[in-house]
């Protein structure tokens, strides 16, 4: 885990601090075991970080349980401080056994109280880092899902447009216009061309519209039926019976 690996930086800086401080004050150089203890103590929390992340994922700071979760994390942070202090005591016993020969419990208690203020801040910082990582991951996943939905919506709209502008419909309309021109009915041919132009204009202008008024939808239907009526004048006689109060109602756009 990258966050666990990030503890290398404070571990190295802590070791450098222990090594440099005695030289600044003209004291004897710090023993290697002291440097290893400070650096190793940071690595101990690197081992605890996956556990902090697991707890933060299991009980995130989110409503409606924000206060309860915050109290829980505060309590758990104290437990992690105890674990960190205990692990640090064991590490010191391994590196400096003579220093803990008779004062192991006292050393643990001292290290525990030293750890509390900083350890709680470190734990809560790790919870914040986990929440930030999860937030950005969820935001990225949401963006990907929205892109996929947008692509699917564009494909669906294109399919709907293809269905509405069916080649058979266009061919039949053009054929009807040809017949009317051949028969000398220029007025009828012109009228169908106007209806076809209006159908195309209304259809193509709706590619980004999810809803239209019922009146706008009926206008498109009337233009379409006017073309079909020229082809089937003896069989197609549409009738509309619509309550005027519903014309302003929103309906799905037939893109």
C-alpha positions as CSV (number, residue, x, y, z in Angstrom):
1,X,0.0,0.0,0.0
2,X,1.4,3.4,-1.0
3,X,0.3,5.0,2.2
4,X,2.2,2.5,4.3
5,X,5.2,3.0,2.1
6,X,5.0,6.7,2.7
7,X,6.1,6.2,6.3
8,X,9.6,5.7,4.9
9,X,9.9,9.5,4.7
10,X,9.3,10.2,8.4
11,X,11.3,7.2,9.4
12,X,14.4,8.4,7.5
13,X,13.9,12.0,8.7
14,X,13.5,10.8,12.3
15,X,16.7,8.7,12.1
16,X,18.6,11.7,10.6
17,X,17.3,13.9,13.5
18,X,18.6,11.5,16.1
19,X,21.9,11.3,14.4
20,X,22.3,15.1,13.9
21,X,21.0,16.6,17.1
22,X,24.0,15.4,19.3
23,X,26.4,16.8,16.9
24,X,24.7,20.2,16.9
25,X,25.1,20.4,20.7
26,X,28.5,19.0,20.8
27,X,27.5,15.7,22.5
28,X,28.6,12.2,21.8
29,X,27.2,10.7,18.6
30,X,23.9,8.8,19.0
31,X,24.3,5.1,19.1
32,X,23.1,3.2,16.1
33,X,20.5,1.4,18.2
34,X,18.9,4.7,19.1
35,X,18.7,5.7,15.4
36,X,17.2,2.3,14.5
37,X,14.7,2.6,17.2
38,X,13.3,6.0,16.1
39,X,13.2,5.0,12.4
40,X,11.7,1.6,13.3
41,X,9.0,3.2,15.4
42,X,7.7,4.9,12.3
43,X,7.8,1.7,10.4
44,X,5.6,0.1,13.2
45,X,2.8,2.5,12.3
46,X,3.3,1.6,8.6
47,X,2.3,-1.9,9.7
48,X,-0.8,-0.5,11.5
49,X,-1.9,1.7,8.6
50,X,-3.8,-1.1,6.7
51,X,-5.8,-1.8,9.9
52,X,-6.6,1.9,10.2
53,X,-7.8,2.0,6.6
54,X,-9.9,-1.2,7.1
55,X,-11.7,0.4,10.2
56,X,-12.2,3.7,8.3
57,X,-13.8,1.8,5.4
58,X,-16.0,-0.2,7.7
59,X,-17.2,2.8,9.7
60,X,-16.8,5.9,7.5
61,X,-17.5,9.4,8.9
62,X,-20.8,10.0,7.2
63,X,-24.3,11.1,8.1
64,X,-26.6,10.1,9.8
65,X,-24.1,8.4,12.1
66,X,-21.4,11.2,12.1
67,X,-21.3,11.9,15.9
68,X,-21.4,8.2,16.8
69,X,-18.7,7.3,14.2
70,X,-16.5,10.2,15.3
71,X,-16.7,9.0,18.9
72,X,-15.9,5.4,17.8
73,X,-12.8,6.6,15.9
74,X,-11.6,8.6,18.8
75,X,-11.8,5.5,21.0
76,X,-10.1,3.3,18.4
77,X,-7.4,5.9,18.1
78,X,-6.5,5.4,21.8
79,X,-6.4,1.7,21.2
80,X,-4.0,2.1,18.3
81,X,-1.9,4.4,20.5
82,X,-1.7,1.5,23.0
83,X,-0.7,-0.9,20.3
84,X,1.8,1.4,18.9
85,X,3.4,2.1,22.3
86,X,3.4,-1.7,23.0
87,X,5.1,-2.4,19.7
88,X,7.6,0.4,20.4
89,X,8.4,-1.0,23.8
90,X,9.0,-4.4,22.3
91,X,11.2,-2.8,19.6
92,X,13.2,-1.0,22.3
93,X,13.6,-4.2,24.2
94,X,15.1,-5.9,21.1
95,X,17.5,-3.0,20.4
96,X,18.2,-1.8,23.9
97,X,17.6,-4.8,26.3
98,X,19.7,-3.3,29.1
99,X,17.5,-0.2,29.2
100,X,14.3,-2.3,29.9
101,X,15.8,-5.0,32.1
102,X,13.8,-3.9,35.2
103,X,11.5,-1.1,34.0
104,X,9.5,-2.6,31.1
105,X,6.1,-1.7,32.3
106,X,7.2,1.7,33.4
107,X,8.7,2.3,30.0
108,X,5.6,1.1,28.3
109,X,3.4,3.5,30.4
110,X,5.8,6.4,29.7
111,X,5.9,5.7,26.0
112,X,2.1,5.3,26.0
113,X,1.5,8.7,27.4
114,X,4.0,10.2,25.1
115,X,2.3,8.5,22.2
116,X,-1.3,9.6,23.0
117,X,-1.4,13.2,21.7
118,X,0.6,12.6,18.5
119,X,-0.8,9.1,18.0
120,X,-4.4,10.3,18.0
121,X,-3.5,13.0,15.5
122,X,-1.8,10.4,13.3
123,X,-4.7,8.0,13.5
124,X,-7.3,10.7,12.6
125,X,-5.0,11.9,9.8
126,X,-4.9,8.3,8.3
127,X,-8.7,8.2,8.5
128,X,-8.8,11.5,6.6
129,X,-6.4,10.1,4.0
130,X,-8.6,7.0,3.6
131,X,-11.7,9.1,3.2
132,X,-10.0,11.4,0.6
133,X,-8.7,8.4,-1.4
134,X,-12.1,6.8,-1.4
135,X,-13.8,10.0,-2.3
136,X,-11.6,10.6,-5.3
137,X,-12.0,6.9,-6.3
138,X,-15.8,7.2,-6.1
139,X,-15.7,10.5,-8.0
140,X,-13.6,8.9,-10.7
141,X,-15.9,5.9,-10.9
142,X,-18.9,8.2,-11.1
143,X,-17.3,10.2,-13.9
144,X,-16.6,6.9,-15.8
145,X,-20.2,5.8,-15.3
146,X,-21.5,9.2,-16.4
147,X,-19.3,9.0,-19.5
148,X,-20.7,5.5,-20.3
149,X,-24.3,6.6,-19.7
150,X,-23.7,9.6,-22.0
151,X,-22.3,7.3,-24.7
152,X,-25.2,4.9,-24.3
153,X,-27.7,7.8,-24.4
154,X,-26.1,9.2,-27.6
155,X,-26.3,5.8,-29.1
156,X,-29.9,5.5,-28.1
157,X,-30.7,8.9,-29.5
158,X,-29.0,8.1,-32.7
159,X,-31.0,4.8,-33.0
160,X,-34.2,6.7,-32.3
161,X,-33.3,9.3,-34.9
162,X,-32.6,6.5,-37.4
163,X,-35.9,4.9,-36.6
164,X,-37.8,8.2,-37.1
165,X,-36.0,9.1,-40.3
166,X,-36.5,5.6,-41.6
167,X,-35.1,5.3,-45.2
168,X,-38.4,3.8,-46.2
169,X,-40.3,6.8,-45.0
170,X,-38.0,9.2,-46.8
171,X,-38.1,7.1,-50.0
172,X,-41.9,6.8,-49.9
173,X,-42.2,10.5,-49.3
174,X,-39.9,11.4,-52.2
175,X,-41.7,9.0,-54.4
176,X,-45.0,10.6,-53.5
177,X,-43.6,14.0,-54.4
178,X,-42.3,12.6,-57.7
179,X,-45.8,11.3,-58.5
180,X,-47.4,14.6,-57.6
181,X,-45.0,16.6,-59.8
182,X,-45.4,14.2,-62.7
183,X,-49.2,14.6,-62.4
184,X,-48.8,18.4,-62.4
185,X,-49.9,18.8,-58.8
186,X,-47.2,21.2,-57.9
187,X,-49.1,22.7,-54.9
188,X,-49.5,19.3,-53.4
189,X,-45.8,18.5,-54.0
190,X,-44.7,21.8,-52.4
191,X,-47.0,21.2,-49.4
192,X,-45.4,17.7,-48.8
193,X,-41.9,19.2,-49.1
194,X,-42.8,21.8,-46.5
195,X,-44.1,19.1,-44.2
196,X,-41.0,16.9,-44.7
197,X,-38.8,19.9,-44.1
198,X,-40.6,20.6,-40.8
199,X,-40.4,17.0,-39.7
200,X,-36.7,17.0,-40.3
201,X,-36.2,20.3,-38.6
202,X,-38.1,19.4,-35.5
203,X,-36.5,15.9,-35.3
204,X,-33.0,17.1,-35.6
205,X,-33.5,20.0,-33.2
206,X,-34.5,17.6,-30.4
207,X,-31.3,15.6,-30.1
208,X,-30.5,17.2,-26.7
209,X,-34.0,17.6,-25.4
210,X,-35.5,15.1,-23.0
211,X,-39.0,16.6,-22.7
212,X,-41.2,18.8,-24.8
213,X,-44.7,20.1,-24.4
214,X,-47.6,18.1,-25.6
215,X,-48.4,20.8,-28.1
216,X,-44.9,20.6,-29.6
217,X,-45.2,16.9,-29.9
218,X,-48.6,17.1,-31.6
219,X,-47.2,19.5,-34.1
220,X,-44.6,16.9,-35.1
221,X,-47.3,14.2,-35.3
222,X,-49.5,16.4,-37.5
223,X,-46.6,17.1,-39.9
224,X,-45.9,13.4,-40.1
225,X,-49.5,12.5,-40.6
226,X,-49.9,15.1,-43.3
227,X,-47.2,13.4,-45.3
228,X,-48.7,10.0,-44.8
229,X,-52.2,11.3,-45.6
230,X,-51.0,12.4,-49.0
231,X,-50.0,8.8,-49.7
232,X,-53.1,7.2,-48.2
233,X,-55.7,9.8,-48.6
234,X,-58.4,7.2,-49.2
235,X,-57.6,5.2,-46.1
236,X,-55.9,7.5,-43.5
237,X,-58.2,10.1,-41.9
238,X,-56.7,11.1,-38.5
239,X,-58.8,12.7,-35.8
240,X,-57.6,14.6,-32.7
241,X,-59.6,14.9,-29.5
242,X,-57.3,16.6,-27.0
243,X,-58.1,18.6,-23.9
244,X,-56.7,22.1,-24.4
245,X,-55.6,22.3,-20.8
246,X,-53.1,19.4,-21.4
247,X,-51.2,21.1,-24.2
248,X,-48.7,22.6,-21.9
249,X,-47.9,19.3,-20.1
250,X,-44.4,17.9,-20.5
251,X,-44.0,14.6,-22.4
252,X,-41.0,12.6,-23.4
253,X,-39.4,13.9,-26.6
254,X,-39.7,11.5,-29.5
255,X,-36.2,12.1,-30.7
